[in-house]
Amino acid sequence: MLAIFNLIPVPPLDGSKILFAVLPYRWQAIEDYLTRYQFIVFIILLFVLLNSNFLNPLVTSVFKIFIG
């Protein structure tokens, strides 16, 4: 579950590095904005994801792929 959570494209997480490597240079302003307000965005995203059942189906399907 932690590995899937880490792939969310918010700047403190690794998913943001993957996303910003793929995005064109003209979208640099989005990266700058998210980097500047990363703590606030991260707390809001964490609150929303932990209070919903958004990650359960995703984690279950990845778990079934690895376990078989």
QUIFEN-V723054 format. One record per pair of residues at least 6 apart in sequence whose C-alpha atoms are under 8 Angstrom apart, sorted by sequence separation. I is the first residue (numbers start at 1). GAP is how many residues later the second one is. D is the distance in Angstrom with one decimal. If there is no record, write none. Layout:
BEGIN
i	gap	d
I	GAP	D
I	GAP	D
END
This chain:
BEGIN
i	gap	d
7	6	6.6
8	6	7.4
9	6	4.2
10	6	5.1
11	6	7.2
49	6	7.1
6	7	5.3
7	7	5.7
8	7	4.9
9	7	3.9
34	7	7.3
6	8	5.8
7	8	3.9
8	8	6.9
9	8	7.5
6	9	6.3
7	9	7.5
9	9	7.7
9	10	6.4
20	11	7.0
11	20	7.9
11	23	6.4
10	24	7.2
11	24	5.7
12	26	6.7
11	27	6.0
10	28	7.1
12	30	7.7
10	31	7.5
10	32	6.7
1	54	8.0
4	55	7.2
1	58	5.7
END
